[in-house]
Every structure is written in C-alpha cells, then in structure tokens.
Amino acid sequence: MSEARTPLLKAVGLVKTHHGEGAPAHAVRGVDLTVRKGEFVALTGPSGAGKSTLLHLLGGLQRPDAGGIELDGAPTAAWSEARWAVERRRRIGIVFQFFNLVSDLSVVDNVELPALLAGTPPRQARARRAELLAELGLSGKERNMPGELSGGEQQRVALARALVNQPDLLLADEPAGSLDSRGTREVTRLLTRFHGRGQTIVLVTHDARLASAADRVISFFDGRIADDAALDTWPARSTDTSSVLRLRG
Ligand SMILES: Nc1ncnc2c1ncn2[C@@H]1O[C@H](COP(=O)(O)OP(=O)(O)OP(=O)(O)O)[C@@H](O)[C@H]1O
C-alpha cells in the first residue's frame, strides 16, 4: 500500500449528543469515516446537520459518547485532555471560522507560539514562521496585531499558525465562513496548494467553490453521512451538493 493510501484517521461508530437547555441534540448519530494520508475531504450539509460536531470529535475538542477514533493507527480512547492537546500541537492543525488568534500577540508571536510550545528550537520556529508568512502573502504584517488585519489576512495568519508544526492533519471549520468572495478564493487557493504538497485536509464548508477544491466530498445530513464521493468519480446522486455539481459541470 502506498503512503498516500494509508489511513491517517479512522472513526468507527461515532455518536455525540449535546445536552443543552432544550431537548438533547443528536448531532452525530453513528459515523464511520476513514481519511487516508494526502486526502482533501470536504464535509458539507445543511445547518445543524452535525458537521462541526464531527470535526470537533475528530480533533479531540469534544469526546464521543460512543465509538472511537484512531490517529495513524493509534487508538485515542484513553487519551486525556492533556494528551489530546499535545497531539493537536504536534500533529493536528485546526483553523476556525473566526480565526481565534490571540488578540494581544503580534502576527509573529501568534504563529511562533505553537512551534515553541511544541519544543521547536527558537531559530527553527522563526525560520518556519518567516517562510509561512512569506508564502501566505503576509510579509510586512509581521509586527501587526490581529485587530489591525483584514479578515482574509487574519485567516491566513490562522492558517500559518495551524501549519507551523507541519501537522499530519489539517482540520478547518468553515475557514471561509466569515470572508468575502476574494478571501474565500484566497483560502481555497492556499488549501489547494498545501494539499498539492501532500497535506491531509478535512474541512467543513457551506461554500460550493471551496468544497469543489476537495478530492472527496461527504454530505452530512441529520447526524449521518448521506453521501461520500470522490470528486473525479462523482455521479449526480447526491442530495444536497447540487451547487458543487453545477460548479464542476
Ligand atoms: N454545545 C452545544 N450544546 C448544545 N447543542 C449543541 C452544541 N453544539 C451543537 N449543538 C447542536 O447540535 C446540532 C449539530 O450542530 P453542529 O454545529 O455540529 O452542526 P453543523 O452542521 O456544523 O451546523 P452549521 O452548518 O450551522 O454550523 C445542532 O442541533 C446544534 O444546535
């Protein structure tokens, strides 16, 4: 089996119910999902279908009520919060809709911090940060604070921060959700570029153009996978991905 076909992430029987003020929300109702190294997977589906919950389970930000996740062949069921935090720092980069940058740290410090926390020598952390910021078109913004940047620039800083430890897996939850069409095109282009270099990506998006950059699109509906298709073999059998199909057509 080639490296590119090796499973990186394997979820079996995932179930998650949220207990809030009202009725329990059965967000994830039994999901089996394998993501192979080098894949770019887009999770789409209507609001409230459970996409973000699934992404959070995959990154260990929430714990499943049932089922399990293996990361690169290692079961995660016994991992503590601290262990998940370490694994996220080293192996899983996460990008959110609202960037989640540290507002009182400069661009440089936001990007270098995870590298330093992961034990990267400062000189190497600086070099990686400089390379990423240049690649992401942020040269000249190094000393700015996040609040001084546009939404698109903040998301590119968040992407640099997520990639600085060269993670095996990049998870992105609506990375273009608060950006205009130019910012969305930019994020799409960057994710496509990193995927082209072998980066494994799982993203949640409502944006058809961003979803069409993936090589596999999973439609999520009512806590379950309704459709799972490789884009190059994707027949017109999906329930809620017609807009993506239109784009491809
Ligand atoms: N922390 C929480 N407490 C209570 N209910 C929650 C919580 N998080 C999510 N839910 C509920 O779980 C269900 C799935 O939510 P989730 O955010 O995973 O869906 P989604 O498909 O990502 O939606 P959207 O596209 O609108 O972001 C929804 O009914 C939501 O209201």
PDBQT file of the ligand as one rigid body, heavy atoms in Angstrom, charges set to zero:
ROOT
HETATM    1  N1  LIG A 301     -22.501  22.860  22.654  1.00  0.00    +0.000 N 
HETATM    2  C1  LIG A 301     -23.717  22.523  22.226  1.00  0.00    +0.000 A 
HETATM    3  N2  LIG A 301     -24.742  22.406  23.108  1.00  0.00    +0.000 NA
HETATM    4  C2  LIG A 301     -25.985  22.059  22.707  1.00  0.00    +0.000 A 
HETATM    5  N3  LIG A 301     -26.299  21.776  21.422  1.00  0.00    +0.000 NA
HETATM    6  C3  LIG A 301     -25.321  21.880  20.507  1.00  0.00    +0.000 A 
HETATM    7  C4  LIG A 301     -23.992  22.258  20.861  1.00  0.00    +0.000 A 
HETATM    8  N4  LIG A 301     -23.235  22.267  19.741  1.00  0.00    +0.000 NA
HETATM    9  C5  LIG A 301     -24.042  21.924  18.716  1.00  0.00    +0.000 A 
HETATM   10  N5  LIG A 301     -25.295  21.684  19.181  1.00  0.00    +0.000 N 
HETATM   11  C6  LIG A 301     -26.456  21.246  18.364  1.00  0.00    +0.000 C 
HETATM   12  O1  LIG A 301     -26.062  20.064  17.676  1.00  0.00    +0.000 OA
HETATM   13  C7  LIG A 301     -26.579  20.066  16.362  1.00  0.00    +0.000 C 
HETATM   14  C8  LIG A 301     -25.432  19.984  15.369  1.00  0.00    +0.000 C 
HETATM   15  O2  LIG A 301     -24.681  21.174  15.461  1.00  0.00    +0.000 OA
HETATM   16  P1  LIG A 301     -23.362  21.406  14.567  1.00  0.00    +0.000 P 
HETATM   17  O3  LIG A 301     -22.825  22.755  14.916  1.00  0.00    +0.000 OA
HETATM   18  O4  LIG A 301     -22.473  20.245  14.716  1.00  0.00    +0.000 OA
HETATM   19  O5  LIG A 301     -23.992  21.416  13.099  1.00  0.00    +0.000 OA
HETATM   20  P2  LIG A 301     -23.394  21.994  11.752  1.00  0.00    +0.000 P 
HETATM   21  O6  LIG A 301     -23.792  21.044  10.674  1.00  0.00    +0.000 OA
HETATM   22  O7  LIG A 301     -21.948  22.270  11.895  1.00  0.00    +0.000 OA
HETATM   23  O8  LIG A 301     -24.190  23.343  11.602  1.00  0.00    +0.000 OA
HETATM   24  P3  LIG A 301     -23.747  24.741  10.931  1.00  0.00    +0.000 P 
HETATM   25  O9  LIG A 301     -23.530  24.432   9.468  1.00  0.00    +0.000 OA
HETATM   26  O10 LIG A 301     -24.926  25.637  11.160  1.00  0.00    +0.000 OA
HETATM   27  O11 LIG A 301     -22.518  25.206  11.619  1.00  0.00    +0.000 OA
HETATM   28  C9  LIG A 301     -27.415  21.327  16.226  1.00  0.00    +0.000 C 
HETATM   29  O12 LIG A 301     -28.754  20.975  16.521  1.00  0.00    +0.000 OA
HETATM   30  C10 LIG A 301     -26.852  22.239  17.304  1.00  0.00    +0.000 C 
HETATM   31  O13 LIG A 301     -27.829  23.130  17.773  1.00  0.00    +0.000 OA
ENDROOT
TORSDOF 0
